[in-house]
Structure formats: C-alpha cells, structure tokens
Amino acid sequence: MQIVRVQTPSAKYSVFAGTGLLDSLEPRMVRILADRYGRGAKLPNRVFVLTSPEIWALWSKRFLSSFSVEPIVLFLAPGERHKTLRSVEKLVRQMASGGGDRSSLLIAFGGGIVGDVGGFLAAIYMRGIDYFQVPSTFLAQVDSSVGGKVGVNLPEGKNLVGSFHHPLAVFADMELLGTLPDRELRAGLFESIKAGIIRDRTLVRYMEENPARILGRDPAALEKVIAASIRMKADVVGKDERESGLRMILNLGHTLGHAIESATGYRKLLHGEAVGWGLIASLYLGHKRGTIHEAQFNRLMQLIYLYGPLPALKLNAQKLVDASAKDKKHLGNVRRFVLPVGIGDACVVEDVTVEELLEAARYMLALAKELPDKTESVA
C-alpha cells in the first residue's frame, strides 16, 4: 500500500492506495477520527453512504463487513445527467428524514460523479459535515476524489455549482477495479496521461513502456500509476488550493473536453474519454504555438493512442467552441486555456483566440473520422 499526504492551507489528510482496504474501513476511519477529535472517538450514530445501485450490488457485503454501525444507504443513478441540483435536493431531504445532524458522517462510495455529489452534500448539509471518499473507478482514484473540489452541473455548463470541501481521507482500493469495464479503465487512464504531461515525465515514460501491464490490470503497475497521479495532484493542490493560479494546469484537455460532454448531453462519452479528445486538441494547439515541438507532439499523441480507442465524435466545431465559452476558468471576456510545455510542464494562457480554438476543434474532429482503427463510434 502507498500513502500520499495531501496538505493545503485548510486541510491535511491522507490518500491510501492499495488492496484490501474495503475489508477494514471502519477501524481505519475510527483511527482518523481519533487523530482529529481525540482518543475515544468512534463513528457517529448516523453514517450515510452515497453510492450507485450497481456498485452497491457488487460490493455491499465487502463494504459492510467491518462496520458495527449500520449505515443509511443513499443511491444516485449513474451518469452525468444525474449530477444535478435536483438530485442534491432529493438526497439532502433523505438525509434529513434519516435523522442526519451536524455530527453525521457521509461516505462517498463510487465513481467520480458519486464523489463529486457526495462531497457537495457533505459541504452543504448542516453547513458542512465530515466525509470520506472511497472511489471505485480508476478515474476517481487518480483524480476526482483528491483535492476538495466538489459540485454539480447546470444545463449551462459543467461543475458550475460547487464548493471546496476536503475529505477526512481517501481509500483507493484497487480490488474495486477488478469489476471495472475496460472502457472505464481506459477513460481513467487519460487523466493519468494528463498528469504525466503537465507534471511528471517519469510517469509518461512508464505509461509508454508498460501499456500491456497497465491495461492488463497488473496490480503493481496500476498501483504505480495511481500513486504517481495522486502525488502530482496533491503537490499542485498543496501549492494552490483554490485554483487561483497553478491549479488551473490540472485542467489540461478539460476546456474542450467539458464542451464535448455538454454538447453530447453527458450521454455519449465518459468524462475521461472527453478529456482524451481535449488533450489531442491541446497538444495540437501547443504544437502550433511552439510550446511543444513536433517530436514531443508525435510522442504524446502516440501515448494517447496506446490507451485508446477513443469514441468517435460527430459534432460541429463552432458549437464546441461556443460551449467552451462557458468554462468556469474564464474571467469576463478572457479565455483561459492550458497548454503543454514540453513534457512534464504546462502553462495557462489568456490570449487563445476563437480562431485558434476552432482550428484545434476541427483538427480533433477530423482526426476522429480519419483514424477509424483508433476510435469506436458512440454517436
């Protein structure tokens, strides 16, 4: 097991990445509560678990095996289209009906959507309660469960309503990945590719050299990628908790990635797949601007192909660029965009033009049609 420490001005907590964590959740949580509140601490009388019906059907027995307190289980249907204020209202009312108070504890047990909604519930219920993250997907383990950004979508854009609320700890049990579909594993790996591009050239090299082991779910290989991805994000979040500057580099590939999700109604692509296409657009724009040279561009494009296929896109470039204008990184009329700088670094620029974004979007969409052997259609 590997332990990564996250330390920000407002929070300090650990991310535990390994196997067998699901069998010992309560004692691990009690130890963390004792460190926080003093010896003798225990789980409160009201423990809520937010999860999806599918995850609960697969893992509820293992999850509950260590608990002496029977949690109240709340369900969130899968899919970005359920990551809404309507779902939040339903869930907070269930918590109130279940006797939740300020001493209650929430456990977010599921993928990135469950983690985002669960963290947001914990942030707003009774003006804030404690919670733990138990991510069940690769993407959630390497990215969304860490950093404290929680929230939900609006029809106008993704993650436009939210807060910063850190968990007491994150338990990333790799055994949960055993039931993860191949498509979801690949989608999560695009977030790790992003992590390598912006901050860790060693991770880029490792993923280049070990695709068979990683895609074959070799435990040692997965643990290495997960831990490296988490360390990168923990380092960035520790230096810029509230996304006032440096933390924006974590959004490489996300400006057009979020626009793709919005334009397809959050129904066609997984988040990591949309980010994969967004990475291609960002690499293209970086190459055009000279922040990466041609050899680096070709090398990173090949890395993305190694972990494909990416779903085909049948979208209008202008509509994508229009949707990207709603990105929450933008300030006023200033469009912020993240570009790779070589391999292992990135920068945020504020002078990307609409014409440049259109060119990058057209390149990305044309590539989806020209490389059918590297894509699969979900349109």
Phi, psi and chi 1 to 4 in degrees:
 res  aa     phi    psi   chi1   chi2   chi3   chi4
   1 MET       -  143.5 -178.9  173.6   67.8      -
   2 GLN  -115.0  143.0  -60.9 -159.9   39.3      -
   3 ILE  -120.4  124.0  -57.8  173.1      -      -
   4 VAL  -113.6  128.5  179.4      -      -      -
   5 ARG   -93.2  128.7 -173.0   71.3  170.2  161.5
   6 VAL  -105.5  124.9 -178.4      -      -      -
   7 GLN  -135.1  117.7 -175.4  166.7  -22.3      -
   8 THR  -126.3  172.7   74.5      -      -      -
   9 PRO   -58.4  -26.6  -29.1   36.8      -      -
  10 SER  -109.8   -6.7   70.0      -      -      -
  11 ALA  -155.7  149.6      -      -      -      -
  12 LYS  -136.2  125.2  -62.5  177.2 -177.3  178.3
  13 TYR  -158.4  169.7   57.2   97.2      -      -
  14 SER  -115.3  148.8  -65.2      -      -      -
  15 VAL  -109.9  121.0 -177.9      -      -      -
  16 PHE  -102.0  120.7  -58.6   87.1      -      -
  17 ALA  -121.4  117.7      -      -      -      -
  18 GLY   179.9 -158.6      -      -      -      -
  19 THR  -118.9  153.8   58.6      -      -      -
  20 GLY    80.7    7.2      -      -      -      -
  21 LEU   -68.4  -31.0  -60.9  175.7      -      -
  22 LEU   -63.0  -26.4 -147.5   62.3      -      -
  23 ASP   -79.8   -7.4  -60.6  -45.4      -      -
  24 SER  -137.8   35.1   54.5      -      -      -
  25 LEU   -64.7  -48.5  -75.0  177.5      -      -
  26 GLU   -60.3  -51.1  180.0  172.6  -39.4      -
  27 PRO   -61.0  -34.4   15.0  -28.1      -      -
  28 ARG   -66.6  -42.6  -68.5  179.2 -177.4  -82.6
  29 MET   -67.0  -38.7  -69.6  176.8  179.4      -
  30 VAL   -62.7  -41.1  167.2      -      -      -
  31 ARG   -61.3  -40.0  -75.8 -163.7  -67.0  -88.0
  32 ILE   -68.7  -40.6  -70.1  164.9      -      -
  33 LEU   -63.6  -38.6  -70.6  168.9      -      -
  34 ALA   -64.9  -40.0      -      -      -      -
  35 ASP   -63.1  -32.4  -71.0  -19.3      -      -
  36 ARG   -84.6  -41.8 -174.8  178.8 -179.3   89.3
  37 TYR  -114.3   -5.0  -64.2  114.5      -      -
  38 GLY   109.2  162.2      -      -      -      -
  39 ARG   -59.9  145.8  -65.0 -179.9   62.0 -176.7
  40 GLY    93.4   -5.3      -      -      -      -
  41 ALA   -65.6  148.3      -      -      -      -
  42 LYS  -147.0  174.2   59.4 -179.3 -178.5  179.5
  43 LEU   -64.7  141.9  -67.7 -174.7      -      -
  44 PRO   -68.3  169.1   24.5  -33.5      -      -
  45 ASN   -66.1  -30.5  -68.0  -32.0      -      -
  46 ARG  -110.8  105.7  -72.8  -70.6 -176.4  -88.0
  47 VAL  -115.2  124.1  176.2      -      -      -
  48 PHE  -107.9  140.1  -64.6   90.8      -      -
  49 VAL  -118.3  120.8  176.8      -      -      -
  50 LEU   -98.4  126.2  178.0   66.5      -      -
  51 THR  -152.0 -178.6 -171.6      -      -      -
  52 SER  -106.2  153.2   68.2      -      -      -
  53 PRO   -56.1  -37.4  -25.6   35.0      -      -
  54 GLU   -67.2  -45.1  -67.2   79.4    4.7      -
  55 ILE   -65.2  -42.5  -69.1  -63.6      -      -
  56 TRP   -64.8  -38.2 -162.8 -116.1      -      -
  57 ALA   -63.4  -35.0      -      -      -      -
  58 LEU   -80.8  -37.1  -72.0  168.9      -      -
  59 TRP  -125.4    5.5  -64.0  102.4      -      -
  60 SER   -61.7  -40.2   59.5      -      -      -
  61 LYS   -63.7  -45.4  -70.7 -176.1  179.2  179.2
  62 ARG   -64.6  -42.5  -72.9  -81.6  -58.7  -83.9
  63 PHE   -60.2  -45.0 -177.1   94.5      -      -
  64 LEU   -80.9   -9.5  -66.7  170.3      -      -
  65 SER   -60.5  -28.4   62.3      -      -      -
  66 SER  -100.7   -0.7   70.8      -      -      -
  67 PHE   -91.4  133.9  -78.5   87.3      -      -
  68 SER   -93.9  -22.2   57.6      -      -      -
  69 VAL   -99.7  128.5  174.4      -      -      -
  70 GLU   -80.0  115.4  177.3  128.9    5.7      -
  71 PRO   -72.8  157.7   -5.6   18.6      -      -
  72 ILE   -91.3  121.4  -62.5  172.3      -      -
  73 VAL   -94.5  128.4 -177.9      -      -      -
  74 LEU  -113.3  138.5  -49.1  172.7      -      -
  75 PHE  -113.1  139.8  -69.4  109.2      -      -
  76 LEU  -123.1  124.3  179.9   68.3      -      -
  77 ALA   -63.9  147.6      -      -      -      -
  78 PRO   -70.9  154.4   25.8  -33.6      -      -
  79 GLY   110.0  142.6      -      -      -      -
  80 GLU   -58.7  -27.0  -74.1  -83.8   -6.2      -
  81 ARG   -67.4  -13.0   62.6 -172.3 -180.0  -83.5
  82 HIS   -99.6    1.7  -61.8  -67.9      -      -
  83 LYS   -88.6   71.6 -172.5 -179.7  165.2 -176.8
  84 THR  -134.6  166.3   62.9      -      -      -
  85 LEU   -65.1  -31.4  -73.7  170.6      -      -
  86 ARG   -61.7  -43.5  178.6  178.2  -66.7 -178.7
  87 SER   -64.4  -40.0  -64.6      -      -      -
  88 VAL   -61.9  -45.4  169.1      -      -      -
  89 GLU   -59.4  -43.1 -179.9 -179.5    4.7      -
  90 LYS   -60.5  -42.6  176.9 -177.9  175.6 -178.3
  91 LEU   -71.6  -41.2  -68.0  165.5      -      -
  92 VAL   -67.4  -32.0  -65.5      -      -      -
  93 ARG   -68.5  -35.6  -67.3 -174.0   68.1 -178.1
  94 GLN   -65.5  -37.9  -70.8  175.1   -8.1      -
  95 MET   -64.9  -42.3  -68.2  174.8   70.4      -
  96 ALA   -64.4  -42.3      -      -      -      -
  97 SER   -65.4  -28.8  -62.7      -      -      -
  98 GLY   -83.9    6.2      -      -      -      -
  99 GLY    84.5   19.6      -      -      -      -
 100 GLY   -64.9  139.4      -      -      -      -
 101 ASP  -135.5 -168.8   57.5   26.1      -      -
 102 ARG   -69.7  -16.1  -63.7 -169.4   71.1  178.1
 103 SER   -91.1   -2.9   70.7      -      -      -
 104 SER   -67.0  160.0  -62.7      -      -      -
 105 LEU  -124.3  139.5  176.8   72.5      -      -
 106 LEU  -118.5  139.5 -172.9  140.2      -      -
 107 ILE  -119.4  119.5  -56.3  169.2      -      -
 108 ALA   -91.0  109.9      -      -      -      -
 109 PHE  -120.1   95.3  177.0   39.0      -      -
 110 GLY   168.1 -157.9      -      -      -      -
 111 GLY   -81.8 -165.6      -      -      -      -
 112 GLY   -62.4  -35.6      -      -      -      -
 113 ILE   -67.9  -44.7  -65.4  168.3      -      -
 114 VAL   -60.4  -41.4  166.4      -      -      -
 115 GLY   -64.8  -42.7      -      -      -      -
 116 ASP   -65.1  -46.2  -77.2   -5.4      -      -
 117 VAL   -69.6  -41.4  174.3      -      -      -
 118 GLY   -62.2  -43.5      -      -      -      -
 119 GLY   -63.2  -37.9      -      -      -      -
 120 PHE   -67.5  -41.0 -171.5   53.4      -      -
 121 LEU   -56.8  -47.5  -76.5  175.6      -      -
 122 ALA   -63.9  -32.8      -      -      -      -
 123 ALA   -70.2  -34.6      -      -      -      -
 124 ILE  -104.0  -20.9   64.2  173.7      -      -
 125 TYR   -71.5  125.5 -171.5   73.2      -      -
 126 MET    53.7   30.1  -63.3  -74.9  177.2      -
 127 ARG    63.7   21.4  -63.2 -171.2  175.5   89.7
 128 GLY   125.4  118.5      -      -      -      -
 129 ILE  -127.0  165.8   62.5  172.4      -      -
 130 ASP   -71.3  150.5  -70.4  -25.8      -      -
 131 TYR  -153.7  158.5   81.5  110.6      -      -
 132 PHE  -118.3  150.9  -70.1   97.0      -      -
 133 GLN  -106.0  129.8  -72.2  -89.3   15.3      -
 134 VAL  -126.3   81.6 -175.5      -      -      -
 135 PRO   -72.6  139.1   25.8  -33.2      -      -
 136 SER  -108.9   -8.6   64.4      -      -      -
 137 THR  -113.5  160.7   65.2      -      -      -
 138 PHE   -62.3  -43.7 -169.7   89.9      -      -
 139 LEU   -60.9  -43.2 -172.5  145.7      -      -
 140 ALA   -66.4  -36.2      -      -      -      -
 141 GLN   -69.1  -37.2  -69.0 -173.8    0.9      -
 142 VAL   -90.7  -15.0  -58.9      -      -      -
 143 ASP  -139.7  -71.0 -174.8   65.2      -      -
 144 SER   -70.9  -21.8   59.7      -      -      -
 145 SER   -78.4  -11.2   64.3      -      -      -
 146 VAL  -112.8  137.4  179.1      -      -      -
 147 GLY   115.7  -17.0      -      -      -      -
 148 GLY    85.5   -0.5      -      -      -      -
 149 LYS   -83.4  119.6  -74.4  172.5   63.9  174.3
 150 VAL  -132.1  153.7  -63.2      -      -      -
 151 GLY   163.2 -173.8      -      -      -      -
 152 VAL  -136.4  170.8  -64.0      -      -      -
 153 ASN   -94.4  159.2  -55.2  -31.0      -      -
 154 LEU  -118.6  161.5  -65.4  177.2      -      -
 155 PRO   -56.7  -27.5  -25.9   34.3      -      -
 156 GLU   -78.6  -15.2  -68.3   76.5   12.0      -
 157 GLY   170.3  169.6      -      -      -      -
 158 LYS   -88.6  138.3 -174.0  164.8  179.3  175.1
 159 ASN    57.2   35.3  -64.3  -31.8      -      -
 160 LEU   -82.4  -13.9  -65.7 -175.9      -      -
 161 VAL  -120.8  120.6  179.6      -      -      -
 162 GLY  -174.6 -169.5      -      -      -      -
 163 SER  -155.6  176.7 -177.7      -      -      -
 164 PHE  -108.3  117.4  -70.8   89.6      -      -
 165 HIS  -150.5  107.1 -168.6   53.7      -      -
 166 HIS   -81.6  146.4  -66.0  -84.9      -      -
 167 PRO   -74.7  164.4   30.1  -35.4      -      -
 168 LEU   -73.1  -27.8  -63.7 -177.2      -      -
 169 ALA  -169.9  163.3      -      -      -      -
 170 VAL  -123.0  130.4  178.6      -      -      -
 171 PHE  -115.3  101.7  -61.6  101.0      -      -
 172 ALA   -99.0   94.4      -      -      -      -
 173 ASP   -90.4  114.5 -168.8  -27.2      -      -
 174 MET   -69.5  -17.1  -67.2 -170.2  -54.3      -
 175 GLU   -62.9  -27.3  -72.4 -172.4   53.8      -
 176 LEU   -64.2  -23.0  -67.2  168.0      -      -
 177 LEU   -74.6  -11.6  -55.9  179.6      -      -
 178 GLY   -64.0  -27.8      -      -      -      -
 179 THR  -101.8    6.2   57.4      -      -      -
 180 LEU   -77.1  128.7 -167.1   68.1      -      -
 181 PRO   -59.7  150.7  -23.3   32.9      -      -
 182 ASP   -55.7  -39.2  -73.1  -17.3      -      -
 183 ARG   -61.2  -40.9 -177.3 -178.4  173.1 -170.9
 184 GLU   -70.9  -34.6  -69.6 -156.2   25.5      -
 185 LEU   -62.4  -47.7  175.7   63.5      -      -
 186 ARG   -61.6  -40.6  -68.9  173.5 -175.0  -89.1
 187 ALA   -60.1  -42.1      -      -      -      -
 188 GLY   -66.8  -32.4      -      -      -      -
 189 LEU   -66.9  -23.1  -75.2  162.9      -      -
 190 PHE   -66.5  -29.2  -69.3  120.1      -      -
 191 GLU   -69.6  -34.5  -75.2  -77.2    2.0      -
 192 SER   -70.9  -36.8  -71.0      -      -      -
 193 ILE   -59.7  -43.8  -69.7  172.0      -      -
 194 LYS   -57.8  -44.9  175.9 -151.4   76.0  176.1
 195 ALA   -58.5  -42.0      -      -      -      -
 196 GLY   -67.0  -42.7      -      -      -      -
 197 ILE   -60.8  -42.0  -68.2  173.1      -      -
 198 ILE   -88.0  -16.6   63.4  175.0      -      -
 199 ARG  -153.6   -6.6 -149.1   69.3  175.6  172.0
 200 ASP  -149.8   88.7 -169.9  -15.3      -      -
 201 ARG   -66.8  -25.0   66.4 -175.7   65.0 -177.2
 202 THR   -65.5  -38.7  -59.5      -      -      -
 203 LEU   -65.2  -40.6  176.9   57.3      -      -
 204 VAL   -57.5  -47.7  167.7      -      -      -
 205 ARG   -63.7  -42.1 -171.9  178.9  -54.4  111.8
 206 TYR   -63.1  -42.3 -174.7   81.3      -      -
 207 MET   -69.6  -30.8  -65.9 -173.3   73.2      -
 208 GLU   -65.7  -39.4  -74.1  175.4  -36.1      -
 209 GLU   -87.7  -13.5  -65.4  172.8   -8.1      -
 210 ASN  -132.1   39.9  -65.3  -81.0      -      -
 211 PRO   -63.3  -37.1   23.0  -34.1      -      -
 212 ALA   -65.0  -43.1      -      -      -      -
 213 ARG   -66.6  -41.5  -69.0 -178.5   62.3 -158.8
 214 ILE   -69.4  -49.7  -66.8  167.3      -      -
 215 LEU   -69.1  -25.0  -69.0  169.8      -      -
 216 GLY   -82.0    1.4      -      -      -      -
 217 ARG    66.7   33.7  -51.8 -173.2 -167.8 -140.2
 218 ASP   -60.2  123.1  175.7   81.3      -      -
 219 PRO   -57.0  -42.5  -25.9   34.9      -      -
 220 ALA   -65.7  -39.4      -      -      -      -
 221 ALA   -67.3  -44.5      -      -      -      -
 222 LEU   -63.6  -41.7  -73.5 -179.6      -      -
 223 GLU   -61.5  -38.8 -175.9  173.5  -55.0      -
 224 LYS   -65.0  -44.8 -174.0  174.6 -178.7   68.0
 225 VAL   -67.6  -43.3  173.1      -      -      -
 226 ILE   -62.1  -49.2  -70.2  169.8      -      -
 227 ALA   -63.7  -41.8      -      -      -      -
 228 ALA   -63.9  -41.4      -      -      -      -
 229 SER   -64.1  -42.7  -57.5      -      -      -
 230 ILE   -66.7  -42.2  -66.2  170.2      -      -
 231 ARG   -60.5  -41.7  -74.5 -165.2 -173.5   95.1
 232 MET   -60.5  -48.1 -177.3  -75.9  -59.0      -
 233 LYS   -67.4  -40.0 -173.5  167.3 -175.0  179.3
 234 ALA   -60.2  -39.7      -      -      -      -
 235 ASP   -63.7  -45.6  176.5   65.9      -      -
 236 VAL   -67.2  -45.5  171.1      -      -      -
 237 VAL   -63.6  -36.6  170.2      -      -      -
 238 GLY   -63.5  -28.9      -      -      -      -
 239 LYS   -89.4  -22.3  -66.4  173.1  179.6  174.5
 240 ASP  -150.8   81.8  178.5   19.4      -      -
 241 GLU   -65.1  -41.1 -179.5  180.0   14.9      -
 242 ARG  -100.3   17.3  -61.7  -75.1  171.2  145.7
 243 GLU    58.7   45.2 -157.0  172.5   34.2      -
 244 SER   -89.2  -12.4   58.6      -      -      -
 245 GLY  -163.3  -90.5      -      -      -      -
 246 LEU   -55.4  -40.5  176.0   66.0      -      -
 247 ARG   -60.0  -21.2 -174.8  168.1  178.5  169.2
 248 MET   -61.7  -21.5  -70.6 -175.3 -169.1      -
 249 ILE   -65.0  -20.0   67.9  170.7      -      -
 250 LEU   -66.0  -11.6  -62.1  176.3      -      -
 251 ASN   -93.3   14.4  -71.3  -67.5      -      -
 252 LEU   -53.9  127.1 -179.8   72.3      -      -
 253 GLY    83.5   -6.1      -      -      -      -
 254 HIS   -91.0  -23.5  -76.2   61.8      -      -
 255 THR   -61.8  -56.0  -63.4      -      -      -
 256 LEU   -77.4  -25.7  -74.3  178.0      -      -
 257 GLY   -61.3  -47.8      -      -      -      -
 258 HIS   -64.4  -36.9  -76.1  169.5      -      -
 259 ALA   -63.3  -38.9      -      -      -      -
 260 ILE   -62.0  -45.4  -69.5  167.6      -      -
 261 GLU   -60.3  -45.5  -70.2 -179.6  -78.8      -
 262 SER   -63.9  -44.2  177.2      -      -      -
 263 ALA   -66.5  -24.9      -      -      -      -
 264 THR  -100.6   12.3   54.8      -      -      -
 265 GLY    67.0   22.7      -      -      -      -
 266 TYR    59.3   24.4  -57.4  104.7      -      -
 267 ARG  -116.5  -17.5  -66.7  172.6 -177.7  -90.8
 268 LYS   -97.3  -39.9  -61.1  -66.6 -175.1 -178.7
 269 LEU  -120.6  149.5  -81.9   72.7      -      -
 270 LEU   -74.3  156.8  -61.0  172.5      -      -
 271 HIS   -56.4  -45.8  171.8   67.4      -      -
 272 GLY   -63.6  -32.5      -      -      -      -
 273 GLU   -67.2  -42.3  -66.8  170.6  -24.0      -
 274 ALA   -62.6  -38.9      -      -      -      -
 275 VAL   -64.9  -38.4  168.6      -      -      -
 276 GLY   -57.2  -46.5      -      -      -      -
 277 TRP   -65.8  -39.1  -80.8  119.4      -      -
 278 GLY   -62.5  -35.2      -      -      -      -
 279 LEU   -62.2  -41.2  -72.7  175.0      -      -
 280 ILE   -61.7  -42.5  -73.6  174.1      -      -
 281 ALA   -64.2  -40.3      -      -      -      -
 282 SER   -67.0  -40.1  -61.7      -      -      -
 283 LEU   -63.7  -41.3  -68.5  174.4      -      -
 284 TYR   -60.6  -47.2  174.6   81.7      -      -
 285 LEU   -66.5  -38.5 -169.2   49.5      -      -
 286 GLY   -62.2  -40.1      -      -      -      -
 287 HIS   -64.5  -45.1 -176.0 -147.1      -      -
 288 LYS   -61.9  -36.0  -69.2  -72.6  -72.8 -173.8
 289 ARG   -86.4  -12.1  -78.1 -166.2  160.5 -146.6
 290 GLY    87.4   13.4      -      -      -      -
 291 THR   -78.3  -19.7   60.9      -      -      -
 292 ILE  -132.3  145.3   54.9  173.1      -      -
 293 HIS   -90.3  175.1   55.3   64.7      -      -
 294 GLU   -61.2  -40.1 -173.9  169.1    0.2      -
 295 ALA   -64.1  -40.3      -      -      -      -
 296 GLN   -66.5  -42.1  -67.1  168.3  -30.7      -
 297 PHE   -57.9  -49.9  171.5   77.4      -      -
 298 ASN   -64.0  -38.4  -69.3  -27.1      -      -
 299 ARG   -64.8  -44.6  178.0 -178.5  172.2 -172.4
 300 LEU   -73.4  -33.8  -66.5  174.2      -      -
 301 MET   -63.2  -41.9  -71.0  -72.9  -75.0      -
 302 GLN   -63.5  -36.1 -175.3   59.0   38.4      -
 303 LEU   -62.1  -42.4  177.6   60.3      -      -
 304 ILE   -61.8  -42.3  -68.1  171.8      -      -
 305 TYR   -62.9  -34.1  -63.4  153.8      -      -
 306 LEU   -58.1  -30.9  -80.6  175.6      -      -
 307 TYR  -108.9   16.6  -69.9   91.4      -      -
 308 GLY   -76.4 -169.7      -      -      -      -
 309 PRO   -82.7  153.2   30.8  -35.8      -      -
 310 LEU   -95.0  142.2  -78.9  168.6      -      -
 311 PRO   -64.7  144.7  -19.5   31.9      -      -
 312 ALA   -67.3  151.7      -      -      -      -
 313 LEU  -117.6  134.3  -64.1  176.2      -      -
 314 LYS  -126.8   78.0  -61.9  177.3 -178.8  178.9
 315 LEU  -132.6  167.0  -62.7  170.0      -      -
 316 ASN   -96.9  127.8  178.2  -85.4      -      -
 317 ALA   -61.0  -40.9      -      -      -      -
 318 GLN   -63.6  -40.8 -176.4   64.6   59.9      -
 319 LYS   -64.3  -36.7  -72.1 -176.7  178.3  179.2
 320 LEU   -64.1  -45.6  -85.2 -175.2      -      -
 321 VAL   -65.4  -39.6  172.5      -      -      -
 322 ASP   -61.2  -42.4  -69.5  -15.3      -      -
 323 ALA   -65.8  -33.0      -      -      -      -
 324 SER   -68.4  -19.3   74.4      -      -      -
 325 ALA   -64.6  -17.8      -      -      -      -
 326 LYS   -89.9    4.8  -60.0  170.8 -176.0  175.8
 327 ASP   -58.4  134.9 -169.6  -76.2      -      -
 328 LYS   -72.0   -9.8   62.9 -177.0 -175.9  -59.7
 329 LYS   -75.0  -22.6  -65.4 -173.5  -62.2  -60.1
 330 HIS   -69.9  147.1  -60.9  -29.7      -      -
 331 LEU  -124.2  115.8  -71.5  177.6      -      -
 332 GLY    59.4 -127.0      -      -      -      -
 333 ASN   -92.4    3.8  -66.6  -37.2      -      -
 334 VAL   -86.4  119.9  176.4      -      -      -
 335 ARG   -93.0  115.2  -72.1  175.9  177.0  -98.7
 336 ARG   -92.6  138.7  -70.9  175.0  164.6  171.6
 337 PHE  -145.1  140.2 -162.2   85.9      -      -
 338 VAL   -98.9  129.3 -174.4      -      -      -
 339 LEU  -120.6  144.4  -66.4  175.1      -      -
 340 PRO   -70.3  145.6   28.6  -34.5      -      -
 341 VAL  -121.7   99.7  178.3      -      -      -
 342 GLY    63.2 -147.1      -      -      -      -
 343 ILE  -119.9  116.9  -62.7  175.9      -      -
 344 GLY   107.3   12.5      -      -      -      -
 345 ASP  -153.7  161.9 -162.5    4.1      -      -
 346 ALA  -154.7  162.6      -      -      -      -
 347 CYS  -141.4  157.3   67.0      -      -      -
 348 VAL  -104.4  124.7  180.0      -      -      -
 349 VAL  -114.3  154.4  -63.8      -      -      -
 350 GLU  -122.0   13.7  -62.3 -176.2  -13.2      -
 351 ASP  -123.1   19.3   60.9  -13.2      -      -
 352 VAL   -70.1  129.3  170.2      -      -      -
 353 THR   -88.9  163.2   65.4      -      -      -
 354 VAL   -61.0  -37.8  171.9      -      -      -
 355 GLU   -63.6  -39.5  -70.3   72.3   22.7      -
 356 GLU   -65.6  -42.8  -75.5 -179.7  -61.5      -
 357 LEU   -63.4  -40.4  -73.2  179.5      -      -
 358 LEU   -61.5  -42.2  -87.7  171.0      -      -
 359 GLU   -63.3  -43.4 -174.3  178.4   -8.1      -
 360 ALA   -65.4  -40.5      -      -      -      -
 361 ALA   -65.9  -40.8      -      -      -      -
 362 ARG   -65.3  -39.2  -73.2  171.2 -178.0  147.7
 363 TYR   -61.6  -47.7  172.9   83.0      -      -
 364 MET   -59.7  -46.6  175.9 -172.7   71.0      -
 365 LEU   -69.8  -36.0  -66.8  171.3      -      -
 366 ALA   -66.0  -36.7      -      -      -      -
 367 LEU   -63.8  -36.6 -163.8   62.1      -      -
 368 ALA   -61.2  -32.3      -      -      -      -
 369 LYS   -85.1  -30.0  -61.4  174.7 -176.4  177.5
 370 GLU   -83.9  -18.2  -67.3  170.5    2.2      -
 371 LEU  -120.8   63.8  -62.4  174.0      -      -
 372 PRO   -61.8  -25.7   23.6  -34.0      -      -
 373 ASP   -73.0  -15.2   57.5  -44.1      -      -
 374 LYS  -108.4    7.2  -67.2 -176.5  172.7   65.1
 375 THR  -133.7  163.0   63.1      -      -      -
 376 GLU  -136.7  137.1   57.8 -178.3   21.2      -
 377 SER   -79.6  134.6  176.2      -      -      -
 378 VAL  -123.9   10.8  -66.1      -      -      -
 379 ALA   -76.9      -      -      -      -      -
